[in-house]
Amino acid sequence: MAPKSKTAGIAKKASGGKKKLSGFMKFSQERRPTLKAEKPDLTFGELAKAIGAEWKAMSEAEQGEYKK
């Protein structure tokens, strides 16, 4: 068993125990179930690529709703 890294958990401690999700991650968590239902044959990687492409196609205003 490998010893724990001295830096393990620093990001968690520095932010008061909770990590803030990025706007993209919020969008991804919201969009993934719908996209998976629409296209159940997509692999995990294909879903990620599709969600990333949708995010890039969004305007700054649309992305801003998730970045708040």
NORCOR-V438582 format. One record per helix or strand. SS is the DSSP state (h for helix, s for strand). FROM is the first residue (numbers start at 1). TO is the last residue. If there is no record, write none. Layout:
# NORCOR-V438582
ss:SS from:FROM to:TO
ss:SS from:FROM to:TO
This chain:
# NORCOR-V438582
ss:h from:10 to:14
ss:h from:23 to:38
ss:h from:44 to:57
ss:h from:60 to:67
